[in-house]
Amino acid sequence: MKTRRYRLSMTVLWQLLALLLLPLVAHAQPGATPHIAAELVAPPATPGGEATVAIHMTPEKGWHGYWSNPGDAGLGMQLDWTLPTGAKAGTPKYPVPQTLVVSGLMNHVFEHDYAVLVPITLPANAAPGSRLPIRVAAQWLACTEQICVPEQADLAVEIPVVAKTAAPDARFAEWTRRLPAPLDASGTFALDGKALRLAIPLPASTPLASPHVFIGEDKLVDYAATQVFAWNGDKLIVTIPRAKLDARDASALTGVLRLDNEGNGIAFSAKPGAVPTGGTPLATDATPTPALASLPLLLLAALAGGLLLNVMPCVFPILSLKALSLARAGESEAHARVEGLAYTAGVVVACLGLGGALLALRAGGEEVGWAFQLQEPLVVVALLLLAAAITANLLGLFELTVPGFVSGGSPSSFTRGAFITGLLAAFVATPCTGPFMASAMGAALLLPVLPAMALFATLGIGIALPFLAIAFIPPLRRRMPRPGAWMVTFRRWLAVPMGLTALALAWLTWKVGGPWFAGSALIGLALVLAALFVMGRTQRKGGSARPAAAIALAIAVFALVVLPQPVAPVAAADSILGAKPFSEKALADARAAGKPVFVWMTADWCLSCKVNEEVAIERAETKAAFDKAGVVVLRGDWTRRDPEITRYLTAQGAAGVPLYVWYGRDGKSMQLPQVLTPDLLASAAGR
């Protein structure tokens, strides 16, 4: 069950870079037409005999299902049988699958109708002439090269009990013919850190037009890597590179050897043993396929993505949280280094916390992506209260040395302040994704826990890198202005961007929770600010500020607890492009009509999204180009959690927004940059 839940949560991501992916614990909506139709068919059988029932699957054009081991992405069929007393279901048997490589990921799929055959042993006391009812609750994943949809069906059929074995009908004969022929002799295999070497006993005269080995056990081999074949007498020697990440060992293995592209294959089993070396290499038409980037490259992408995030619009409002600390960095070299390390630690801890929560939620079946925290109304309100409190602090309404926003306080308070500033900076700065960051965060949703957490930590280091460099490189630090009286005025000016952040969060509170929710949050905010005002007056008179601070904190917690239930988000304003709400069906319909499609994924809390909309999307020039080309625009609003949008993002290998995908008339898709230029969309429509 744990493995199934993990694959469900991760698969959509890596179905196409789709890393994502896993994919998620969800079901087709009642009444929805499945993209892969399922039918349960049963032949007659004798008492105590075996009936091979068929689950016949018929994908729509452009859709596919999966083999038992789906490869780098996908999900095999899950079956839950309800059988008469004494009946027993055996192991499902699949036909020879096809290979499908998307974005360097190898998938084991069926793009045409196929049947999964399951042996059912009848009870010995079944009476000839009767009919035994059987039922199965089936779940499977239906995918195109762009999207994946979990589907399910409750299938039922009656097995006619006959006195004598009857010949199966033509359909069963064809379905049985498509199964790989069982090999009567066992093979041997050897595993090391680099490759799986496999010896399959097979006459050297066996024609191999397009061989490929499908391994039944997961995470043994690199599915997308080139397989090398050689004949050594009457043994076919196959060498397959090991899985790059979290490679497993095996005490036995099973698999299917594809012989050609006509669906012919051989089912084999193998046990550990000697595998001959050498032999005559077999020329094949296999070519190396690009695999998932190695962990070092992904770490480099995460570092670059975090670094570039410092200049993305998402981060602009919180740069004021760092400015005063930077201005103070020239006071002491040792002090600057400690503060730089503390700030970095805060950023890294926040990224690890967000990443760990994201992985845990997805592994538990939640359909969430990067920046999931800002899809929760209570989190937005908490950030609103915090941003307003920081603004009040910068304006001098009250003093608080721990956050490190003022020039007083002990060295330990500055260290704590730098750490807290790093926590807050990363928490607020990571809603949007930038260049390099998207692929790294998408990969993190596929990788095992330790490599995934390493990516999140590296992202944090990238975010903190400029300030870490200033702390440890004296020439950079010497370029910073010296501390002085100007800092008091500078501090007041820094209240402007922080105040704008608070206003933006107030607007976002209304968008994610509705007017009553936002109004209640603002009442709580007014009470918190009143308590902070009292705290400031007490400080200026030389009294203790702790009682007022405790009251302000209690009011903030109480406000979060008693807030009314948030309502659905307010509908987005009309787009000049005539955008329609995104849905998988709308995308499929537009593509089936042969029209170019622009998919535009956004969220109200994503500042990069809003900048792109102002600069490149909502423009008269873009509208004119789209109207001329007949472009269908589909807009997905991810301000609040939306499972359908999450599935699409995951299928595209994106952990968050913004995401822009262009579908041409030829059916090919292309992800556009996350930072759009004014003429980019018009140029795409003109091609």
ZAGU-691288 format. One record per residue (C-alpha): x, y, z. Coordinates in pm, whole numbers, plus 32768, in hexadecimal, padded with zeros to 4 digits. Layout:
BEGIN
    X    Y    Z
    X    Y    Z
...
! end
This chain:
BEGIN
    X    Y    Z
 8000 8000 8000
 8120 80EC 8052
 81C2 80AE 7F01
 807A 80E0 7E4C
 8035 8227 7F01
 8191 82A6 7EB2
 8172 8253 7D40
 801A 82F5 7D36
 80A6 8433 7DCB
 81DE 8446 7CF5
 8180 83C5 7B9F
 80DE 84F2 7AF6
 8215 85BD 7B2D
 82F4 84D9 7A67
 81FA 847F 7962
 82A7 8566 7875
 838D 8605 794D
 8298 85CA 79F2
 8346 858B 7B2A
 827D 8596 7B9B
 81AC 84F6 7C03
 8167 8447 7CAC
 802D 840B 7C18
 7F52 847C 7D34
 7E4B 83CA 7E04
 7D17 8434 7D46
 7BFC 8398 7C84
 7B44 83E7 7B47
 7A11 84B0 7B99
 78C7 83F3 7B9F
 7823 83F8 7A4C
 7960 8466 7998
 79AD 83AF 7855
 7AF0 82EA 7888
 7C0C 831B 7793
 7C4F 81A5 77A4
 7B12 80D5 7798
 7B1B 7F91 7863
 7A56 7E52 782A
 7A5B 7D0B 78EF
 7A30 7BD5 7814
 7A1B 7A6C 788E
 7A17 7920 77CE
 7968 77E1 7846
 7A27 7701 793B
 79FE 75AF 79E5
 79D1 7575 7B5D
 7B25 758C 7C04
 7BBB 75FC 7ABC
 7C59 7742 7A57
 7BAE 785A 799D
 7C90 7962 7907
 7BC3 7AA1 791B
 7C2A 7BD3 7856
 7C29 7D40 78BB
 7C11 7DDB 7763
 7C95 7F41 7756
 7C4F 802D 7634
 7D09 817B 7640
 7C8B 82AB 7587
 7D69 8323 746D
 7E9B 83CE 74FD
 7E74 832B 7655
 7F2E 8204 76EA
 7F2B 8114 7811
 804C 806D 78C6
 80F8 7F1D 78ED
 811B 7E84 7A49
 8269 7F3D 7A75
 821D 808D 79D2
 838A 80FC 79B7
 83FC 8259 7A18
 8297 82D3 7A40
 8133 8257 7A45
 8078 8154 7B0F
 8022 7FE8 7AD2
 7EBD 7F72 7AF6
 7E39 7F31 7C58
 7D36 7E1B 7C7E
 7C58 7DC5 7DA7
 7B8F 7C87 7D65
 7A44 7C16 7DFB
 7A20 7AA1 7DB2
 7937 7984 7E17
 79A4 78AE 7F3C
 7AB3 77BC 7ECE
 7B18 7883 7D9B
 7C73 7918 7D7F
 7D11 7A1F 7C9B
 7E70 79EB 7C13
 7F80 7ADA 7B99
 7F18 7BC3 7A7E
 7FC4 7B8B 792F
 800D 7CB1 784B
 805B 7CB8 76D6
 81B0 7D33 7661
 81BA 7EA9 76A9
 8238 7FC5 75D0
 8347 80BE 762A
 82F3 8230 763A
 8405 832E 7684
 838F 8488 76EC
 8484 8592 7765
 858C 8486 7798
 84A6 83A7 7869
 8460 8243 77FB
 82FA 81CB 7825
 8277 8069 77EE
 8123 80A0 7751
 8006 8024 7678
 7F90 8120 7574
 7E90 8034 74D7
 7D84 7F4E 7562
 7E11 7E3D 763F
 7D98 7D32 772E
 7E1D 7CD5 7883
 7DD6 7B63 78B9
 7D9A 7AE1 7A19
 7D71 796F 7A6D
 7C49 792B 7B53
 7C39 77D2 7BF7
 7AD0 7765 7C25
 7A59 76AE 7D60
 7A45 7534 7D32
 78D8 752E 7DA0
 7863 761E 7C91
 7733 7587 7BE6
 7737 7563 7A69
 762F 7645 79D2
 7658 774E 7AE0
 76FB 78A0 7AB7
 77F9 791E 7BB4
 77F9 7A9A 7BE6
 794B 7B44 7C06
 7997 7CB2 7C3D
 7AD3 7D80 7C37
 7B15 7EE7 7CA3
 7C1D 7F59 7BAC
 7CF1 8094 7BB8
 7DDD 8104 7AA6
 7E89 8237 7A1E
 7E2E 82C9 78CA
 7F2E 83B7 7832
 7F85 847C 76FE
 80DA 851A 76CC
 8058 864C 7786
 7F64 85E2 7896
 7F0B 84B6 796F
 7DB8 845D 7A02
 7D83 8351 7B0F
 7C53 8280 7AAE
 7B8E 8165 7B4D
 7A6D 807B 7B07
 79A7 7F6B 7BB9
 7994 7E4C 7ABE
 78B9 7D18 7AD9
 787B 7BDF 7A0C
 77F3 7A7E 7A3C
 78C4 794A 79E9
 77F0 7838 7949
 783A 76E8 79F1
 783E 75CC 78F2
 7877 7456 790D
 797C 744E 77F9
 7A89 7546 7796
 7A17 761D 7674
 7AF9 76C2 7575
 7B2D 7836 75C0
 7A9A 7931 74CE
 7B70 79E6 73CD
 7BAF 7B10 74AC
 7C4E 7A3B 75BC
 7D23 798C 74B8
 7DA7 7ADD 743F
 7DDE 7B61 759F
 7E9B 7A25 75FE
 7F6E 7A3F 74C2
 7FDE 7B9A 752A
 806E 7B1B 7673
 81E7 7AE6 767A
 823F 7978 764B
 82C2 78E0 7791
 842D 786E 778C
 844D 7712 7821
 85B3 7744 78A0
 8623 783B 79A9
 872B 793E 795E
 883A 79CD 7A41
 8894 7B2F 7A9E
 89A8 7BEE 7B4C
 898D 7D46 7BEC
 8A9F 7E3B 7C3D
 8AA7 7FB0 7C7D
 8AA2 8005 7B0A
 89CD 7F09 7A4D
 88E4 7DE0 7A4A
 8975 7CC7 7975
 8876 7BC6 790B
 889B 7A77 7856
 875C 79FE 77AE
 8767 7897 7725
 86F3 78C5 75BE
 8756 7820 7475
 8846 78FC 73B3
 8765 78D0 7284
 864D 7996 732C
 8608 7ACA 7257
 862A 7C0E 731A
 85B3 7D34 724C
 8590 7E35 7362
 85E7 7D96 74B2
 859D 7E3C 75FB
 858F 7DA8 7759
 8479 7E13 7845
 84DD 7DC5 79AB
 83B9 7D71 7A8E
 845E 7DE7 7BD1
 846A 7F5C 7C12
 85A5 8032 7C43
 869D 7F2C 7BD1
 8703 7FD0 7A8A
 8709 811C 79D5
 85D9 80EE 78F6
 863A 81FB 77FB
 87A5 818A 77D1
 881F 80D1 769D
 8813 7F56 76C0
 8939 7E92 762E
 88FA 7D37 759B
 89F2 7C27 753C
 89DB 7AB7 74DD
 8AB2 79C0 759F
 8A57 7870 750E
 88E9 7830 755A
 88DB 793E 7660
 8874 7AA5 7627
 8948 7B86 7704
 88A0 7CCF 775F
 894F 7DED 7814
 8875 7F00 78A7
 88FC 8024 7979
 8887 802B 7AE2
 878D 812B 7B5F
 8844 8271 7BA6
 878F 82B6 7CEC
 872B 81C8 7E03
 8782 8090 7D39
 86FD 7F53 7DDA
 8781 7DEF 7DEC
 86BF 7CB7 7D97
 86CB 7B46 7DEE
 8605 7AEE 7CB4
 8575 7BA7 7B8F
 8474 7B82 7A7E
 844B 7C34 7938
 83E1 7C39 77CE
 84CA 7C37 76A1
 842C 7CF1 757E
 8493 7C4B 7438
 840F 7D47 733D
 831E 7E68 7311
 81FE 7D81 72B9
 81AB 7D2B 7422
 826B 7BE3 7434
 832F 7B97 756E
 83A8 7A96 766A
 8364 7A90 77E0
 848D 7A1F 78B0
 8504 79FE 7A15
 8667 7A0B 7A97
 8726 79C3 7BD5
 887D 7A36 7C4B
 8995 797C 7B9E
 8AB7 7989 7AAE
 8A87 7A5B 7975
 8B78 7A16 7855
 8C51 7B31 77DA
 8CA5 7B88 7674
 8BD4 7B09 7554
 8B69 7B96 7406
 8ACD 7CEF 7427
 8971 7D0C 7397
 8934 7E3C 72BC
 87EE 7EE7 7317
 8742 8028 72B8
 8746 8097 7423
 87D4 81EE 745F
 8830 828B 75AA
 8716 834D 7644
 8742 8477 7727
 8704 840C 788E
 86AF 84CE 79C1
 87C4 85C1 7A0A
 88C2 8544 7B03
 88AA 85BA 7C6A
 89D8 86A6 7C4C
 8934 8757 7B25
 87EC 876E 7BDF
 889F 87FF 7D0D
 8944 88FE 7C2A
 87EF 8958 7B99
 8760 8981 7CF8
 8883 8A63 7D5A
 885A 8B38 7C1F
 86E1 8B41 7C4D
 8701 8BBC 7DB2
 8801 8CC1 7D4C
 8725 8D44 7C33
 85FA 8D48 7D1C
 869A 8E77 7DC2
 8651 8F47 7C8B
 84F7 8EB6 7C46
 83C8 8F92 7C94
 8361 8E96 7DA0
 8480 8F0C 7E79
 847A 9085 7E44
 8385 90D3 7F63
 845B 9021 8068
 85AF 90AE 800A
 8573 91B3 8117
 8591 909E 821A
 8702 907A 81BE
 8766 91E1 816F
 87AB 925C 82D0
 887A 9129 8324
 8948 9163 81EA
 897B 92CF 824A
 8A01 925B 839C
 8AE8 9153 8303
 8C1B 9236 8311
 8C1A 9251 848E
 8CE5 9113 84D0
 8D72 900B 83E8
 8D2C 8EF1 84DC
 8BD4 8F80 8525
 8B81 8F95 83B2
 8BE7 8E2A 8376
 8B1D 8DA5 8499
 89EF 8E6E 8429
 8A18 8DF5 82C2
 8A25 8C8C 8337
 88F8 8CBF 841A
 8830 8D58 82FD
 8893 8C37 8218
 8831 8B3B 8322
 86DB 8BDE 833F
 86A3 8BD1 81C7
 8715 8A66 81AE
 8640 89F7 82D6
 850E 8A9E 823C
 854B 89F8 80EA
 857F 88A5 8191
 8442 88D5 825B
 8373 8934 812C
 840C 881D 805B
 83D8 8717 8168
 826F 8780 819B
 8234 8778 8024
 82C1 8617 8000
 81FF 859D 8130
 80B7 862C 80B1
 80E6 859A 7F55
 814A 8446 7FE0
 800A 8452 80AD
 7F38 8487 7F75
 7F10 8602 7F7A
 7F17 86B0 7E28
 8001 87CE 7E7F
 8124 887A 7DD8
 8232 897A 7E21
 81AE 8AAA 7EDE
 8095 89D8 7F6E
 80AC 8AAB 80AC
 8017 8BDD 7FFF
 7EEB 8B11 7F8E
 7E7F 8AF9 80F9
 7DB1 8C27 816D
 7E28 8C12 82D8
 7F94 8C1B 8268
 7F4C 8D52 819B
 7EAA 8DFA 82C7
 7FD3 8D9F 83A4
 80BD 8E3D 82A6
 7FDC 8F72 8297
 7FF4 8F9D 8410
 816C 8F6C 8406
 81A3 905C 82E1
 80D0 9166 838B
 8190 9138 84D3
 82DD 915B 841E
 8260 9296 8371
 81FC 9327 84C0
 8353 92CE 854C
 8407 9378 842B
 8333 94B1 8461
 8397 94B7 85CF
 8240 9462 865D
 82F3 9370 8745
 8454 92E7 876C
 84B9 917C 8753
 8629 9122 873D
 8606 8FAC 8703
 85A3 8FC2 8593
 86DF 908C 8553
 8633 91AC 84A4
 86D1 92B9 8584
 8835 9314 85D2
 882A 92CF 8745
 8839 9189 8801
 893D 9085 885E
 8A05 8FB4 8763
 8933 8E84 87C1
 87F4 8F45 8776
 887B 8F9F 861E
 88CD 8E30 85DE
 876F 8DC9 8644
 86E4 8EE6 8575
 87A7 8E7E 8440
 872B 8D18 8468
 85C0 8D87 848E
 85E8 8E73 8365
 8667 8D4F 8295
 853E 8C79 82FC
 8447 8D87 829B
 84FD 8DE5 815C
 84FA 8C7F 80D6
 8393 8C42 8144
 8310 8D70 8089
 8408 8D6A 7F68
 83C2 8C0C 7EE5
 8259 8C16 7E61
 82C5 8C44 7CF9
 83BF 8B7C 7C34
 84D0 8C13 7B5E
 85CA 8B9F 7A59
 8683 8A5C 7AB5
 85B3 8A3E 7BF0
 8488 899A 7B45
 8547 8866 7ACF
 85F9 883B 7C1B
 84BA 8859 7CEB
 8402 8775 7BFB
 8518 8672 7C1B
 8507 8688 7D96
 83A6 85F9 7D88
 8424 84BD 7CDE
 8568 847E 7D97
 8590 83BD 7EDC
 8578 848A 8018
 86EB 84D1 8053
 8741 854C 7EF1
 85FA 8611 7EE9
 864A 86BC 8031
 87A9 8706 7FB0
 8707 87C2 7E8E
 862E 888E 7F7A
 875C 88E2 8051
 8825 8948 7F1E
 8708 8A2B 7EB1
 8722 8AD8 8002
 8899 8B03 7FDD
 885D 8BA0 7E89
 8764 8C98 7F1A
 8857 8CF9 802F
 8990 8CF5 7F53
 89A8 8E70 7F0D
 8996 8EC5 807E
 8A7F 8DA9 80DA
 8B79 8E32 7FDC
 8B64 8F8F 8073
 8B9F 8EFC 81CC
 8CD9 8E3B 8165
 8D75 8F13 8054
 8E07 9053 80ED
 8E1A 9119 7FA2
 8CA4 90E8 7F72
 8C5D 9145 80D9
 8D30 9280 80C0
 8C4E 92F8 7FA7
 8B29 92FD 8098
 8ADC 9452 8135
 8B64 948D 8291
 8A71 948F 83B7
 89FD 95E4 842A
 88D8 96C7 8472
 885B 9697 830E
 87E6 9539 8376
 86C8 95C8 8443
 8639 967A 8312
 8688 954E 8236
 85CC 9470 8327
 8495 9549 8306
 84A5 9537 818B
 84BF 93BC 819C
 8363 93BD 8232
 82DD 9418 80D8
 8324 92CC 8024
 82C7 920A 815D
 8181 92CB 8177
 8139 9284 800A
 8174 9115 8056
 8074 9129 816F
 7F79 91CD 8083
 7FB7 90BE 7F81
 7F7D 8FB2 808A
 7E39 905E 80F4
 7DC4 9051 7F8A
 7E31 8EE4 7F74
 7D70 8E97 80B3
 7C36 8F12 8006
 7C87 8E49 7ECB
 7CC3 8CFF 7F80
 7BBA 8D1F 808F
 7AAA 8E0B 801F
 7A34 8F5C 80AB
 79BA 8EE3 8201
 7AF9 8E25 823C
 7BCE 8F50 81D5
 7AFF 9042 82A5
 7B26 8F6C 83DC
 7C9D 8F52 839E
 7CB8 90CE 8386
 7BFE 90F9 84D0
 7CF9 900C 8571
 7E15 90CF 84CF
 7D92 9219 855D
 7D89 9181 86BA
 7EEC 90FD 8696
 7F6B 9253 8624
 7EB9 92F8 8749
 7F6B 920D 883A
 80B8 9258 878F
 8072 93CE 87AF
 803F 93A2 8925
 817E 92D7 8930
 823E 93F2 8888
 81B7 94FA 8979
 821D 9421 8A9F
 837B 93F7 8A0C
 83A8 956E 89DD
 834A 95A5 8B4A
 8450 94AB 8BB9
 8359 939D 8C22
 8353 922B 8BCC
 82C3 91DB 8A78
 8289 906A 8AC0
 811A 9081 8B30
 80B4 9145 89FA
 8181 905D 891B
 80D5 8F2F 89B8
 7F80 8FD0 897D
 7FD5 9018 8810
 8043 8EB0 87DC
 7F0A 8E2C 888A
 7E2B 8F07 87B0
 7EDC 8E8A 8676
 7EAE 8D1C 86DA
 7D42 8D59 873E
 7CFE 8E08 85F4
 7D82 8CDE 8532
 7CAD 8BEE 85FF
 7B60 8CA7 85E5
 7B72 8D0E 8478
 7A3A 8CA8 83B3
 7A4C 8B91 82B6
 7AF1 8C0E 8176
 7A1D 8BFF 803D
 7A7B 8BAC 7EDB
 7B64 8CA8 7E36
 7AD1 8DCF 7D7F
 7AB9 8D92 7C09
 7BDA 8E1F 7B45
 7BA5 8F5B 7A7E
 7B5F 8F32 790E
 7C92 8F1A 7835
 7CAD 8FE8 76F7
 7D1C 8EA3 7653
 7BCA 8E03 7699
 7C6C 8CF5 776D
 7B99 8BC9 77CF
 7BC3 8B0D 7919
 7CBF 89F5 78F9
 7C49 888E 7901
 7CD9 874E 7877
 7BA5 8726 779B
 7BBE 888A 7714
 7D2A 884F 76BA
 7CDD 8703 7613
 7BBB 8799 754E
 7C8A 88C2 74D5
 7DA8 87E3 7468
 7CBA 86F0 73BD
 7C31 8817 72F5
 7D8F 885C 7272
 7DA4 89B8 7308
 7ED8 8A4F 73AA
 7EB0 8A5E 7523
 7F52 8B3C 7629
 7F3C 8AAC 7789
 7F78 8BB6 7890
 7FA1 8B48 79FB
 7F9F 8C5D 7AFF
 7F47 8CB3 7C68
 7EF0 8DF6 7D19
 800F 8DC9 7E10
 8112 8DA1 7CFA
 81AF 8EF4 7CB1
 8274 8E67 7B89
 8128 8DFB 7AF4
 8094 8F56 7B1A
 81C5 8FFD 7A80
 81B5 8F12 7954
 8044 8F5A 792A
 8082 90CF 7929
 81B7 90C4 784B
 8167 8FB4 774D
 8010 8F12 7769
 7F02 9019 779A
 7F71 90EF 7674
 7EBC 9167 753F
 7FD7 90E7 7461
 7FB9 8F8B 74F7
 7E3F 8F8C 74CA
 7E5C 8FF3 735D
 7F5A 8EDF 7314
 7E88 8DDA 73CB
 7D47 8E43 7319
 7DF2 8E2B 71C8
 7E7C 8CD0 7211
 7D3D 8C4F 72B8
 7DF2 8BFE 73FC
 7D27 8B5F 7515
 7D93 8BEE 7667
 7D60 8B17 779D
 7DA5 8BBD 78EC
 7DDA 8AF2 7A28
 7DB6 8BAD 7B74
 7E80 8AF9 7C81
 7E43 8BFD 7D92
 7D8C 8AF3 7E58
 7DD7 8982 7E41
 7D4E 88E8 7D00
 7D92 8773 7CC6
 7D60 8788 7B4E
 7E5A 88A5 7B2A
 7F4C 87F3 7C14
 7F3B 86BC 7B38
 7F89 878A 7A04
 80AB 8840 7AAA
 8139 86F6 7B20
 8114 865A 79C9
 81D9 877C 7939
 82F2 874A 7A33
 829B 8891 7AE2
 828C 88AA 7C5B
 81D8 89FA 7C54
 8175 8B2F 7B92
 81A6 8BE8 7AB0
 818C 8AE8 799B
 8149 8B36 782C
 811E 8A24 7729
 80EC 8A58 75B4
 8043 894E 74DB
 8072 897E 7365
 7F89 8912 7250
 806D 87E7 7215
 801C 8765 7372
 8177 87A3 73FC
 8194 884E 754D
 829E 8938 75CF
 82D0 89D3 7725
 830E 8B48 7710
 8401 8C00 77F5
 8388 8C62 794E
 83ED 8DCA 790B
 832C 8E3C 77D8
 839A 8F52 76F1
 829E 903E 764D
 82BC 8FA6 74F0
 82E4 8E36 754B
 8175 8DCF 753A
 812E 8E97 73FF
 8259 8DF1 7358
 81E1 8C97 73C1
 8087 8CDB 732F
 8121 8D53 71E8
 81E6 8C16 71AA
! end
